Amino acid sequence: MRPPVVLQPDPARTIEGLRDTGYDFNTAMADIIDNSIAAEACLVNIFIELDFEGNVIVQVADNGYGMDEADLLNAMQYGSKKRPDPHSLGKFGLGLKTASTAFCRCLSVISRPDAASPVLKAQWDLDHVATAGIWELLLPDPTEDEIRILNENAPNHSGTIVLWEKIDRLLKVYQDPAGVHARNALNKSINELKEHVAMVYQRFIDKNDHRASSLDIIINGEVLKPWDPFCKDEPNTEIVAQQKMAVEVGEANDAFFEVTAYVLPRREDFIDKDIAKNARITTDRQGIYIYRENRLIHYGGWLGMYVKDTHDSLLRVEFSFDSKLDDAFHVDIKKSRIILDNELYNWLKDQFLPAPRRAGDQRYRKGTNKQISMISKGAHSSSNSSIAARENDLHMANVEVTDQANNEVEITNKKGKVRIKLAIKEPAREDEVIIQPADSIDDGLLWEPCLINMHHGVRINTGHPYYHKVYVPNLASGVIVQGMDSLLWAICEAELGTINEATKKHFQELRFEVSKLLRTLVEDLPDPEMGNE
């Protein structure tokens, strides 16, 4: 066998290729903040600006323990040595470099290990690497501004600055790089970053949350406030399931994960309108929130278990684990997602989540049904008027009440006479003598025939998904509602006109099966917009 050959990767192609590891701006900045937390900083000060020439500058300063020359060189090495603390938010030794160069062509790190030591600087310049053709890290002297910034954020203390320059992937190319459109785009990115960081590091920046070390994060002069997706301070938030599970890791059995399911109040049930608005109750925010070492690494959605559904919009699940389970959960390089093994995936999907989903759906529907009940009032007036005008001409049976208290009637039709149970109702409105919306009907039926002041009528279940998704979006259209009401009334009248002793159970079964089929058929239709999202 011939001797092995050492093949060094081409510096220019490799360092350019590592720019495309899938970071967006928010996850890239979070990776920089992770390093500050790993350095036990209690302050992270982020400054993002667009200069008069259209150059974007990103600067992250902290008062963490800082680095001497050996530590700085290790930090700047691609695939740097592992941190001694296994709980560190830094994981692969790539984040600082790949996160930064995903957006900039020049990354500088300025640091000092203590107030008495000199300030050191190291720099990856992608253009220099391409020109030199070697993995050459530059070691320029820090500027006066950089030393001043370090002193302001870490006075008489160790600290570090991460500096992005020659940023070429954050904003698109504008005709005026420093103009209003570029500035608006940058401001949008900054605002989205503030929201993202307040959510990802909520446990760190919340002074009342003692699960993580206390931290102040400032972005462009604004001290960020924590965003709690579970609204734990809201009295009407409900914990509907909670579990702490031990996991075997190698020969040890001291690793755990915790999962807690919260059902938030509907927007109108929050104690404060501002709190309700800040809760961001939308379809996109539902789902599982996964925390590694108290840092959010994934949020929203159901990891492929279910599609996002409006009925789950009040349900948020907190899933927390520590670094001992990194390998078990296949944490990715950006610490932005995990992959669950089949056993845990199936346990969450089949055993843990069904009950919380029912609870969330129940709370959602309770409020929705109340709203639909309100907006359905008067929506069937045209149908009542038009069918009532022709009711006598269209009757196919005579209905005589035999026992009103027990809803018993005798029907005479072309098949003969038959005694059945038929809902006997009073009109909720003066004009509702043919079509009557009902909050619910036994067995979850969409409709049932009835008598309303001795008129042959039909009750329509406003709590049925078909009413939610087909009727409600069309309530403003008298023609469409009238057409659907006429169809259901005609089906009921045909039932009265053809029912006999042999078929009366079949008609009831038919209504049940059709209602069940319609429930399934409308599952994928969008929910109506009623101001609750």
MARPAFI-237316 format. One line per field, with one value per residue (C-alpha): residue number from 0; z, y, x; chain. Coordinates in nm, 2 decimals. Each point is the difference from the previous one (the first is absolute). Last residue first. Example, Ala and Ser with C-alpha at 12.3 -4.5 7.8 and 13.67 -1.06 7.14 Angstrom:
! residues 2
i	(1 / 0);
pz	(0.71 / 0.07);
py	(-0.11 / -0.34);
px	(1.37 / -0.14);
ch	(A / A);
This chain:
! residues 533
i	(532 / 531 / 530 / 529 / 528 / 527 / 526 / 525 / 524 / 523 / 522 / 521 / 520 / 519 / 518 / 517 / 516 / 515 / 514 / 513 / 512 / 511 / 510 / 509 / 508 / 507 / 506 / 505 / 504 / 503 / 502 / 501 / 500 / 499 / 498 / 497 / 496 / 495 / 494 / 493 / 492 / 491 / 490 / 489 / 488 / 487 / 486 / 485 / 484 / 483 / 482 / 481 / 480 / 479 / 478 / 477 / 476 / 475 / 474 / 473 / 472 / 471 / 470 / 469 / 468 / 467 / 466 / 465 / 464 / 463 / 462 / 461 / 460 / 459 / 458 / 457 / 456 / 455 / 454 / 453 / 452 / 451 / 450 / 449 / 448 / 447 / 446 / 445 / 444 / 443 / 442 / 441 / 440 / 439 / 438 / 437 / 436 / 435 / 434 / 433 / 432 / 431 / 430 / 429 / 428 / 427 / 426 / 425 / 424 / 423 / 422 / 421 / 420 / 419 / 418 / 417 / 416 / 415 / 414 / 413 / 412 / 411 / 410 / 409 / 408 / 407 / 406 / 405 / 404 / 403 / 402 / 401 / 400 / 399 / 398 / 397 / 396 / 395 / 394 / 393 / 392 / 391 / 390 / 389 / 388 / 387 / 386 / 385 / 384 / 383 / 382 / 381 / 380 / 379 / 378 / 377 / 376 / 375 / 374 / 373 / 372 / 371 / 370 / 369 / 368 / 367 / 366 / 365 / 364 / 363 / 362 / 361 / 360 / 359 / 358 / 357 / 356 / 355 / 354 / 353 / 352 / 351 / 350 / 349 / 348 / 347 / 346 / 345 / 344 / 343 / 342 / 341 / 340 / 339 / 338 / 337 / 336 / 335 / 334 / 333 / 332 / 331 / 330 / 329 / 328 / 327 / 326 / 325 / 324 / 323 / 322 / 321 / 320 / 319 / 318 / 317 / 316 / 315 / 314 / 313 / 312 / 311 / 310 / 309 / 308 / 307 / 306 / 305 / 304 / 303 / 302 / 301 / 300 / 299 / 298 / 297 / 296 / 295 / 294 / 293 / 292 / 291 / 290 / 289 / 288 / 287 / 286 / 285 / 284 / 283 / 282 / 281 / 280 / 279 / 278 / 277 / 276 / 275 / 274 / 273 / 272 / 271 / 270 / 269 / 268 / 267 / 266 / 265 / 264 / 263 / 262 / 261 / 260 / 259 / 258 / 257 / 256 / 255 / 254 / 253 / 252 / 251 / 250 / 249 / 248 / 247 / 246 / 245 / 244 / 243 / 242 / 241 / 240 / 239 / 238 / 237 / 236 / 235 / 234 / 233 / 232 / 231 / 230 / 229 / 228 / 227 / 226 / 225 / 224 / 223 / 222 / 221 / 220 / 219 / 218 / 217 / 216 / 215 / 214 / 213 / 212 / 211 / 210 / 209 / 208 / 207 / 206 / 205 / 204 / 203 / 202 / 201 / 200 / 199 / 198 / 197 / 196 / 195 / 194 / 193 / 192 / 191 / 190 / 189 / 188 / 187 / 186 / 185 / 184 / 183 / 182 / 181 / 180 / 179 / 178 / 177 / 176 / 175 / 174 / 173 / 172 / 171 / 170 / 169 / 168 / 167 / 166 / 165 / 164 / 163 / 162 / 161 / 160 / 159 / 158 / 157 / 156 / 155 / 154 / 153 / 152 / 151 / 150 / 149 / 148 / 147 / 146 / 145 / 144 / 143 / 142 / 141 / 140 / 139 / 138 / 137 / 136 / 135 / 134 / 133 / 132 / 131 / 130 / 129 / 128 / 127 / 126 / 125 / 124 / 123 / 122 / 121 / 120 / 119 / 118 / 117 / 116 / 115 / 114 / 113 / 112 / 111 / 110 / 109 / 108 / 107 / 106 / 105 / 104 / 103 / 102 / 101 / 100 / 99 / 98 / 97 / 96 / 95 / 94 / 93 / 92 / 91 / 90 / 89 / 88 / 87 / 86 / 85 / 84 / 83 / 82 / 81 / 80 / 79 / 78 / 77 / 76 / 75 / 74 / 73 / 72 / 71 / 70 / 69 / 68 / 67 / 66 / 65 / 64 / 63 / 62 / 61 / 60 / 59 / 58 / 57 / 56 / 55 / 54 / 53 / 52 / 51 / 50 / 49 / 48 / 47 / 46 / 45 / 44 / 43 / 42 / 41 / 40 / 39 / 38 / 37 / 36 / 35 / 34 / 33 / 32 / 31 / 30 / 29 / 28 / 27 / 26 / 25 / 24 / 23 / 22 / 21 / 20 / 19 / 18 / 17 / 16 / 15 / 14 / 13 / 12 / 11 / 10 / 9 / 8 / 7 / 6 / 5 / 4 / 3 / 2 / 1 / 0);
pz	(1.48 / 0.17 / -0.23 / -0.17 / -0.30 / -0.11 / 0.04 / -0.32 / -0.15 / 0.08 / 0.25 / -0.22 / -0.13 / 0.34 / 0.16 / -0.31 / 0.03 / 0.36 / -0.08 / -0.29 / 0.24 / 0.27 / -0.24 / -0.17 / 0.34 / 0.09 / -0.34 / 0.04 / 0.34 / -0.15 / -0.30 / 0.10 / 0.20 / -0.28 / -0.13 / -0.35 / 0.03 / 0.33 / -0.15 / -0.31 / 0.22 / 0.18 / -0.33 / -0.13 / 0.31 / -0.04 / -0.36 / 0.06 / 0.27 / -0.23 / -0.28 / 0.25 / 0.14 / -0.35 / -0.11 / 0.31 / -0.02 / 0.32 / 0.17 / -0.26 / 0.21 / 0.29 / -0.20 / -0.14 / 0.26 / 0.33 / -0.12 / -0.13 / 0.32 / 0.20 / 0.29 / -0.20 / -0.01 / -0.24 / 0.12 / -0.28 / -0.02 / -0.07 / 0.17 / 0.30 / 0.21 / -0.10 / -0.07 / -0.07 / -0.26 / 0.10 / -0.12 / 0.03 / 0.25 / 0.29 / 0.17 / 0.15 / -0.16 / 0.10 / 0.01 / -0.21 / -0.31 / -0.08 / -0.36 / -0.04 / 0.28 / 0.06 / -0.08 / 0.36 / 0.14 / 0.23 / -0.15 / 0.23 / -0.06 / -0.04 / -0.10 / -0.15 / 0.16 / -0.23 / -0.05 / -0.35 / -0.23 / -0.36 / -0.28 / -0.18 / 0.32 / 0.35 / 0.28 / 0.37 / 0.24 / 0.32 / 0.14 / 0.36 / 0.15 / -0.33 / 0.01 / -0.30 / -0.23 / -0.35 / -0.31 / -0.35 / -0.28 / -0.33 / 0.05 / -0.30 / -0.07 / 0.37 / 0.04 / -0.30 / 0.18 / 0.30 / -0.22 / -0.12 / 0.34 / 0.20 / -0.26 / 0.00 / 0.38 / 0.02 / 0.11 / 0.27 / 0.28 / -0.16 / 0.11 / 0.37 / -0.02 / -0.20 / 0.27 / 0.27 / -0.21 / -0.05 / 0.38 / 0.09 / -0.31 / 0.10 / 0.36 / -0.12 / -0.27 / 0.26 / 0.24 / -0.28 / -0.11 / 0.36 / 0.02 / -0.33 / 0.07 / 0.25 / -0.12 / -0.38 / -0.13 / 0.29 / 0.05 / -0.37 / -0.03 / 0.31 / -0.14 / -0.35 / 0.09 / 0.00 / -0.24 / 0.14 / -0.14 / 0.02 / 0.18 / -0.32 / -0.02 / 0.05 / 0.32 / -0.06 / 0.29 / 0.15 / -0.07 / 0.17 / 0.30 / 0.26 / -0.12 / 0.19 / -0.08 / -0.01 / -0.20 / 0.06 / -0.19 / -0.13 / -0.07 / -0.07 / -0.38 / 0.00 / -0.15 / -0.27 / -0.12 / -0.08 / -0.15 / 0.24 / 0.11 / -0.25 / 0.28 / 0.14 / -0.10 / 0.20 / 0.16 / -0.02 / 0.18 / 0.30 / 0.25 / 0.35 / -0.04 / -0.32 / -0.02 / -0.25 / -0.05 / -0.15 / -0.18 / -0.05 / -0.11 / -0.37 / 0.05 / 0.18 / 0.36 / 0.03 / 0.38 / -0.03 / -0.12 / 0.30 / 0.24 / -0.15 / 0.03 / 0.37 / 0.20 / -0.30 / -0.09 / -0.32 / -0.15 / 0.08 / 0.30 / -0.04 / 0.03 / 0.13 / -0.04 / 0.20 / -0.10 / 0.20 / -0.11 / 0.23 / 0.00 / 0.31 / -0.13 / -0.07 / -0.19 / -0.34 / 0.03 / 0.15 / 0.01 / 0.29 / -0.07 / 0.16 / -0.10 / 0.00 / -0.15 / -0.01 / 0.15 / -0.03 / -0.09 / 0.15 / 0.27 / -0.25 / 0.16 / -0.18 / -0.34 / -0.17 / -0.27 / 0.26 / -0.17 / 0.21 / -0.02 / -0.20 / 0.11 / -0.29 / -0.09 / -0.35 / 0.13 / 0.38 / 0.16 / 0.38 / 0.15 / 0.31 / 0.00 / -0.08 / 0.19 / 0.23 / -0.20 / 0.18 / -0.16 / -0.34 / -0.23 / 0.02 / -0.02 / -0.29 / -0.20 / -0.32 / 0.04 / 0.07 / -0.26 / -0.27 / 0.06 / 0.01 / -0.32 / -0.18 / 0.10 / -0.13 / -0.33 / -0.05 / 0.08 / -0.26 / -0.27 / 0.10 / -0.02 / -0.35 / -0.12 / 0.15 / -0.17 / 0.10 / -0.28 / -0.25 / -0.29 / 0.25 / 0.00 / 0.24 / 0.37 / 0.23 / -0.24 / -0.08 / 0.34 / -0.05 / 0.38 / 0.29 / 0.34 / 0.30 / 0.32 / 0.31 / 0.37 / 0.31 / 0.26 / 0.10 / -0.20 / -0.21 / -0.23 / -0.01 / 0.01 / -0.29 / -0.20 / 0.07 / -0.11 / -0.32 / -0.07 / 0.06 / -0.25 / 0.09 / -0.15 / -0.29 / 0.04 / -0.33 / -0.03 / -0.30 / -0.12 / -0.33 / -0.36 / 0.08 / -0.23 / 0.10 / 0.37 / -0.03 / -0.15 / 0.27 / 0.28 / 0.32 / 0.28 / 0.34 / 0.25 / 0.34 / 0.28 / 0.24 / 0.35 / 0.32 / -0.03 / -0.05 / -0.28 / -0.28 / -0.33 / -0.36 / -0.25 / -0.36 / -0.29 / -0.35 / -0.29 / 0.18 / 0.00 / 0.01 / 0.11 / 0.35 / 0.06 / -0.15 / 0.21 / 0.34 / -0.05 / -0.09 / 0.33 / 0.00 / 0.32 / 0.15 / 0.24 / 0.26 / 0.22 / -0.08 / 0.16 / -0.11 / -0.34 / -0.29 / -0.22 / -0.30 / -0.31 / -0.22 / 0.21 / 0.12 / 0.35 / 0.03 / -0.11 / 0.26 / 0.27 / -0.07 / -0.02 / 0.33 / -0.01 / 0.17 / 0.32 / -0.11 / -0.01 / -0.34 / -0.33 / -0.33 / -0.30 / -0.33 / -0.27 / -0.32 / -0.27 / -0.19 / -0.05 / 0.28 / 0.25 / 0.07 / 0.36 / 0.22 / 0.37 / 0.23 / 0.37 / 0.19 / 0.38 / 0.27 / -0.18 / 0.12 / -0.30 / -0.11 / 0.01 / -0.23 / -0.24 / -0.01 / -0.10 / -0.31 / -0.09 / 0.06 / -0.26 / -0.26 / 0.09 / -0.05 / -0.32 / -0.17 / 0.01 / -0.25 / -0.01 / -0.31 / 0.12 / 0.05 / -0.38 / -0.01 / 0.26 / -0.18 / -0.35 / 0.12 / 0.23 / -0.23 / 0.24 / 0.11 / -0.13 / 0.21 / -0.20 / 0.15 / -0.08 / -0.28 / 0.09);
py	(3.54 / 0.07 / 0.27 / -0.22 / -0.13 / -0.32 / -0.33 / -0.12 / -0.33 / -0.30 / -0.16 / 0.08 / -0.36 / -0.16 / 0.19 / -0.05 / -0.37 / 0.00 / 0.21 / -0.23 / -0.30 / 0.14 / 0.13 / -0.34 / -0.18 / 0.21 / -0.07 / -0.37 / -0.02 / 0.14 / -0.24 / -0.30 / 0.20 / 0.25 / 0.31 / 0.13 / 0.34 / 0.09 / -0.09 / 0.20 / 0.30 / -0.04 / -0.03 / 0.31 / 0.19 / -0.09 / 0.11 / 0.32 / 0.09 / -0.05 / 0.21 / 0.27 / 0.02 / 0.04 / 0.26 / 0.20 / 0.05 / 0.15 / -0.34 / -0.14 / -0.05 / -0.12 / -0.27 / -0.20 / -0.01 / 0.04 / -0.15 / -0.30 / -0.02 / -0.05 / 0.24 / 0.20 / -0.31 / 0.06 / -0.06 / -0.06 / 0.10 / -0.12 / 0.27 / -0.10 / 0.29 / -0.14 / -0.37 / -0.18 / -0.18 / -0.05 / 0.16 / -0.02 / -0.29 / 0.00 / -0.29 / 0.24 / 0.34 / 0.31 / 0.38 / -0.01 / 0.21 / -0.02 / 0.00 / -0.02 / 0.20 / 0.24 / 0.34 / 0.07 / -0.10 / -0.28 / -0.18 / -0.27 / -0.36 / -0.35 / -0.24 / -0.31 / -0.35 / -0.23 / -0.15 / -0.12 / 0.02 / -0.10 / -0.01 / 0.30 / 0.21 / 0.02 / 0.07 / -0.04 / 0.20 / -0.05 / 0.27 / -0.14 / 0.30 / 0.06 / -0.34 / -0.07 / 0.29 / -0.04 / 0.02 / -0.01 / -0.10 / 0.10 / 0.38 / 0.20 / 0.22 / 0.08 / 0.11 / 0.23 / 0.34 / -0.16 / -0.11 / 0.35 / 0.17 / -0.25 / -0.01 / 0.38 / 0.01 / -0.26 / 0.24 / 0.15 / -0.15 / -0.19 / 0.27 / -0.07 / -0.38 / 0.03 / 0.20 / -0.24 / -0.30 / 0.16 / 0.06 / -0.36 / -0.13 / 0.14 / -0.13 / -0.34 / -0.01 / 0.08 / -0.27 / -0.26 / 0.09 / -0.03 / -0.35 / -0.12 / 0.13 / -0.24 / -0.35 / -0.02 / 0.29 / 0.05 / -0.37 / -0.06 / 0.26 / -0.13 / -0.35 / 0.11 / 0.21 / 0.37 / 0.23 / 0.34 / 0.35 / 0.34 / -0.09 / 0.13 / -0.32 / -0.23 / -0.17 / -0.37 / -0.06 / -0.30 / 0.16 / 0.32 / -0.18 / 0.08 / 0.36 / 0.07 / -0.05 / 0.21 / -0.04 / 0.26 / -0.06 / 0.28 / -0.04 / 0.30 / -0.03 / -0.37 / 0.06 / 0.22 / -0.31 / -0.04 / -0.34 / -0.29 / -0.21 / 0.17 / 0.17 / 0.15 / 0.36 / 0.29 / 0.04 / -0.15 / 0.07 / 0.19 / 0.04 / -0.15 / -0.25 / -0.13 / 0.13 / -0.13 / 0.19 / -0.24 / 0.13 / 0.32 / 0.32 / -0.03 / -0.04 / 0.33 / 0.11 / 0.26 / 0.02 / 0.36 / 0.09 / -0.18 / 0.17 / 0.34 / -0.08 / -0.09 / -0.28 / -0.23 / -0.15 / 0.19 / -0.14 / -0.36 / -0.12 / -0.20 / -0.38 / -0.12 / -0.34 / -0.09 / -0.22 / -0.07 / -0.19 / -0.19 / -0.14 / -0.19 / -0.36 / -0.07 / -0.29 / 0.17 / 0.27 / -0.15 / 0.25 / 0.10 / 0.17 / 0.30 / 0.04 / 0.28 / 0.03 / 0.25 / 0.31 / 0.28 / 0.36 / 0.20 / 0.16 / 0.15 / 0.00 / -0.33 / 0.15 / -0.31 / 0.18 / 0.21 / 0.29 / 0.16 / 0.37 / 0.13 / 0.30 / 0.24 / 0.19 / -0.14 / -0.35 / -0.06 / -0.35 / -0.01 / -0.34 / -0.20 / -0.35 / -0.26 / -0.19 / 0.29 / 0.17 / 0.32 / 0.22 / -0.12 / 0.07 / -0.36 / -0.19 / 0.21 / -0.06 / -0.14 / 0.22 / 0.34 / -0.09 / -0.06 / 0.31 / 0.22 / -0.17 / 0.07 / 0.37 / 0.01 / -0.17 / 0.25 / 0.29 / -0.13 / -0.01 / 0.35 / 0.13 / -0.16 / 0.16 / 0.34 / 0.03 / -0.12 / -0.25 / 0.22 / -0.22 / -0.28 / -0.33 / -0.25 / 0.02 / -0.25 / -0.18 / 0.23 / 0.11 / 0.14 / 0.02 / -0.21 / 0.06 / -0.23 / 0.19 / -0.17 / 0.07 / -0.01 / 0.27 / 0.34 / 0.14 / -0.28 / 0.17 / 0.35 / -0.14 / -0.23 / 0.28 / 0.22 / -0.27 / -0.05 / 0.37 / 0.03 / -0.27 / -0.36 / -0.10 / -0.24 / -0.38 / -0.14 / -0.37 / -0.17 / -0.32 / 0.01 / 0.11 / 0.35 / 0.18 / -0.22 / 0.01 / 0.38 / 0.03 / -0.21 / 0.22 / -0.19 / 0.23 / -0.02 / 0.28 / 0.02 / 0.26 / 0.00 / -0.15 / 0.19 / 0.01 / -0.37 / -0.27 / 0.25 / -0.02 / 0.13 / -0.24 / 0.10 / -0.16 / 0.14 / -0.14 / 0.04 / -0.17 / -0.38 / 0.11 / 0.07 / -0.32 / -0.22 / 0.15 / 0.04 / -0.33 / -0.23 / -0.14 / -0.26 / 0.06 / 0.35 / 0.03 / -0.14 / -0.28 / -0.22 / 0.26 / -0.06 / 0.16 / -0.22 / 0.09 / 0.21 / -0.15 / 0.31 / 0.18 / 0.34 / -0.11 / -0.19 / 0.31 / 0.21 / -0.26 / -0.01 / 0.38 / 0.07 / -0.01 / 0.17 / -0.09 / 0.15 / 0.37 / 0.00 / 0.20 / -0.10 / 0.23 / -0.01 / 0.26 / 0.05 / 0.20 / 0.24 / 0.28 / 0.21 / -0.28 / -0.27 / -0.11 / -0.30 / 0.01 / -0.29 / 0.02 / -0.33 / 0.04 / -0.26 / -0.19 / -0.35 / -0.08 / -0.26 / 0.28 / 0.21 / -0.30 / -0.06 / 0.37 / -0.06 / -0.31 / 0.21 / 0.25 / -0.27 / -0.14 / 0.34 / 0.08 / -0.33 / -0.28 / -0.28 / -0.12 / 0.20 / 0.21 / -0.32 / -0.03 / 0.33 / -0.12 / -0.33 / 0.15 / 0.25 / -0.23 / -0.31 / -0.29 / -0.16 / -0.35 / -0.20 / -0.31 / -0.34 / -0.23 / -0.26 / -0.34);
px	(-5.57 / -0.33 / -0.14 / -0.26 / 0.19 / -0.16 / 0.19 / 0.17 / -0.13 / 0.21 / -0.24 / -0.30 / -0.04 / 0.04 / -0.29 / -0.20 / 0.04 / -0.12 / -0.30 / -0.09 / 0.03 / -0.22 / -0.26 / -0.01 / -0.03 / -0.31 / -0.15 / 0.07 / -0.17 / -0.32 / 0.01 / -0.21 / -0.26 / -0.04 / 0.17 / -0.07 / -0.15 / 0.17 / 0.34 / -0.08 / -0.08 / 0.33 / 0.20 / -0.19 / 0.09 / 0.37 / 0.00 / -0.19 / 0.25 / 0.30 / -0.16 / -0.11 / 0.35 / 0.14 / -0.25 / 0.02 / 0.37 / 0.13 / -0.03 / 0.24 / 0.32 / -0.22 / -0.19 / 0.29 / 0.27 / -0.18 / -0.33 / 0.18 / 0.20 / -0.32 / -0.06 / -0.26 / -0.22 / -0.29 / -0.35 / -0.25 / -0.37 / -0.35 / -0.20 / -0.21 / 0.15 / 0.34 / -0.02 / 0.33 / 0.21 / 0.37 / 0.33 / 0.37 / -0.02 / 0.25 / -0.18 / -0.25 / -0.02 / 0.21 / -0.01 / -0.32 / -0.09 / -0.37 / -0.13 / -0.38 / -0.16 / 0.28 / -0.17 / -0.10 / 0.34 / 0.08 / -0.30 / -0.14 / 0.10 / -0.14 / 0.28 / -0.16 / -0.04 / -0.19 / -0.34 / -0.09 / -0.30 / -0.03 / 0.26 / -0.15 / 0.04 / -0.15 / 0.24 / -0.08 / 0.21 / 0.20 / 0.23 / -0.03 / -0.17 / -0.19 / -0.17 / -0.23 / 0.10 / -0.15 / 0.21 / -0.16 / 0.24 / 0.15 / -0.03 / 0.12 / -0.31 / -0.03 / 0.36 / 0.01 / 0.02 / 0.16 / 0.29 / 0.08 / -0.05 / 0.20 / 0.28 / 0.02 / 0.02 / 0.28 / 0.28 / -0.22 / 0.20 / 0.29 / 0.25 / -0.07 / 0.00 / 0.32 / 0.16 / -0.10 / 0.10 / 0.34 / 0.05 / -0.09 / 0.18 / 0.33 / -0.03 / -0.11 / 0.28 / 0.26 / -0.13 / -0.02 / 0.35 / 0.12 / -0.15 / 0.14 / 0.36 / 0.15 / -0.09 / -0.01 / 0.20 / 0.24 / 0.06 / 0.03 / 0.27 / 0.18 / 0.01 / 0.09 / 0.30 / -0.06 / 0.19 / 0.10 / -0.01 / 0.16 / 0.33 / 0.17 / 0.21 / -0.29 / -0.11 / -0.04 / -0.24 / 0.18 / 0.34 / -0.09 / -0.17 / 0.27 / -0.01 / -0.32 / -0.37 / -0.32 / -0.33 / -0.26 / -0.33 / -0.22 / -0.37 / -0.23 / 0.04 / -0.09 / -0.35 / 0.17 / 0.18 / 0.37 / 0.06 / 0.06 / 0.30 / 0.24 / 0.20 / -0.32 / 0.03 / 0.14 / 0.34 / 0.35 / 0.33 / -0.13 / 0.29 / -0.06 / 0.28 / -0.18 / -0.36 / -0.26 / -0.33 / -0.26 / -0.31 / -0.19 / 0.17 / -0.07 / -0.38 / -0.01 / -0.03 / 0.27 / 0.00 / 0.10 / -0.35 / -0.16 / 0.24 / -0.09 / -0.37 / 0.03 / -0.18 / 0.01 / -0.34 / -0.05 / 0.31 / -0.09 / 0.18 / 0.32 / 0.01 / 0.33 / 0.17 / 0.31 / 0.29 / 0.31 / 0.31 / 0.23 / 0.35 / 0.12 / -0.02 / 0.36 / 0.14 / -0.03 / -0.27 / -0.32 / -0.28 / -0.21 / -0.33 / -0.17 / -0.36 / -0.26 / -0.35 / -0.28 / 0.17 / -0.25 / 0.05 / -0.29 / 0.21 / 0.25 / 0.34 / 0.09 / -0.06 / 0.14 / 0.19 / 0.19 / 0.16 / 0.28 / 0.06 / 0.29 / 0.20 / -0.01 / 0.32 / 0.04 / -0.06 / 0.07 / 0.00 / 0.02 / 0.07 / -0.08 / 0.12 / -0.27 / -0.27 / -0.06 / -0.28 / -0.10 / 0.27 / -0.11 / 0.30 / 0.13 / -0.33 / -0.12 / 0.32 / -0.17 / -0.31 / 0.16 / 0.26 / -0.26 / -0.20 / 0.31 / 0.13 / -0.33 / 0.03 / 0.36 / -0.10 / -0.28 / 0.24 / 0.24 / -0.27 / -0.11 / 0.36 / 0.04 / -0.32 / 0.09 / 0.33 / 0.35 / 0.04 / -0.18 / -0.08 / -0.04 / 0.18 / -0.18 / 0.07 / 0.16 / 0.23 / 0.29 / 0.13 / 0.35 / 0.04 / -0.13 / 0.16 / -0.01 / 0.11 / 0.13 / 0.03 / 0.21 / -0.06 / 0.11 / -0.29 / -0.16 / -0.25 / 0.15 / 0.36 / -0.07 / -0.15 / 0.30 / 0.24 / -0.19 / 0.00 / 0.37 / 0.06 / 0.11 / 0.34 / -0.02 / 0.03 / -0.11 / -0.08 / 0.16 / -0.16 / 0.19 / -0.07 / 0.13 / -0.25 / -0.30 / 0.09 / 0.04 / -0.34 / -0.15 / 0.14 / 0.01 / 0.12 / 0.17 / 0.03 / 0.16 / -0.05 / 0.29 / -0.04 / -0.06 / -0.38 / -0.03 / -0.02 / 0.00 / -0.20 / -0.05 / -0.15 / -0.01 / -0.20 / 0.03 / -0.20 / -0.33 / -0.34 / 0.05 / 0.35 / -0.13 / -0.20 / 0.27 / 0.28 / -0.16 / -0.20 / 0.28 / 0.13 / -0.27 / -0.19 / 0.00 / -0.30 / 0.23 / -0.13 / 0.30 / 0.23 / 0.36 / -0.08 / 0.08 / 0.30 / -0.07 / -0.15 / 0.10 / 0.26 / -0.11 / -0.08 / 0.33 / 0.19 / -0.18 / 0.06 / 0.37 / 0.03 / -0.19 / -0.38 / -0.30 / -0.18 / -0.33 / -0.07 / -0.16 / 0.02 / -0.18 / 0.06 / -0.17 / 0.09 / -0.20 / 0.17 / -0.23 / 0.25 / -0.16 / 0.03 / -0.27 / 0.00 / -0.04 / 0.11 / -0.03 / 0.08 / 0.02 / 0.02 / 0.02 / 0.28 / 0.08 / 0.22 / -0.25 / -0.26 / 0.22 / 0.05 / -0.37 / -0.05 / 0.20 / -0.21 / -0.31 / 0.12 / 0.03 / -0.34 / -0.16 / 0.18 / -0.09 / 0.25 / -0.01 / 0.36 / 0.08 / 0.30 / 0.19 / 0.04 / 0.19 / 0.25 / 0.03 / 0.05 / 0.26 / 0.19 / 0.02 / -0.03 / 0.33 / 0.05 / 0.25 / 0.10 / 0.01 / 0.30 / -0.05 / -0.13);
ch	(A / A / A / A / A / A / A / A / A / A / A / A / A / A / A / A / A / A / A / A / A / A / A / A / A / A / A / A / A / A / A / A / A / A / A / A / A / A / A / A / A / A / A / A / A / A / A / A / A / A / A / A / A / A / A / A / A / A / A / A / A / A / A / A / A / A / A / A / A / A / A / A / A / A / A / A / A / A / A / A / A / A / A / A / A / A / A / A / A / A / A / A / A / A / A / A / A / A / A / A / A / A / A / A / A / A / A / A / A / A / A / A / A / A / A / A / A / A / A / A / A / A / A / A / A / A / A / A / A / A / A / A / A / A / A / A / A / A / A / A / A / A / A / A / A / A / A / A / A / A / A / A / A / A / A / A / A / A / A / A / A / A / A / A / A / A / A / A / A / A / A / A / A / A / A / A / A / A / A / A / A / A / A / A / A / A / A / A / A / A / A / A / A / A / A / A / A / A / A / A / A / A / A / A / A / A / A / A / A / A / A / A / A / A / A / A / A / A / A / A / A / A / A / A / A / A / A / A / A / A / A / A / A / A / A / A / A / A / A / A / A / A / A / A / A / A / A / A / A / A / A / A / A / A / A / A / A / A / A / A / A / A / A / A / A / A / A / A / A / A / A / A / A / A / A / A / A / A / A / A / A / A / A / A / A / A / A / A / A / A / A / A / A / A / A / A / A / A / A / A / A / A / A / A / A / A / A / A / A / A / A / A / A / A / A / A / A / A / A / A / A / A / A / A / A / A / A / A / A / A / A / A / A / A / A / A / A / A / A / A / A / A / A / A / A / A / A / A / A / A / A / A / A / A / A / A / A / A / A / A / A / A / A / A / A / A / A / A / A / A / A / A / A / A / A / A / A / A / A / A / A / A / A / A / A / A / A / A / A / A / A / A / A / A / A / A / A / A / A / A / A / A / A / A / A / A / A / A / A / A / A / A / A / A / A / A / A / A / A / A / A / A / A / A / A / A / A / A / A / A / A / A / A / A / A / A / A / A / A / A / A / A / A / A / A / A / A / A / A / A / A / A / A / A / A / A / A / A / A / A / A / A / A / A / A / A / A / A / A / A / A / A / A / A / A / A / A / A / A / A / A / A / A / A / A / A / A / A / A / A / A / A / A / A / A / A / A / A / A / A / A / A / A / A / A / A / A / A / A / A / A / A / A / A / A / A / A / A / A / A / A / A / A / A / A / A / A / A / A / A / A / A / A);
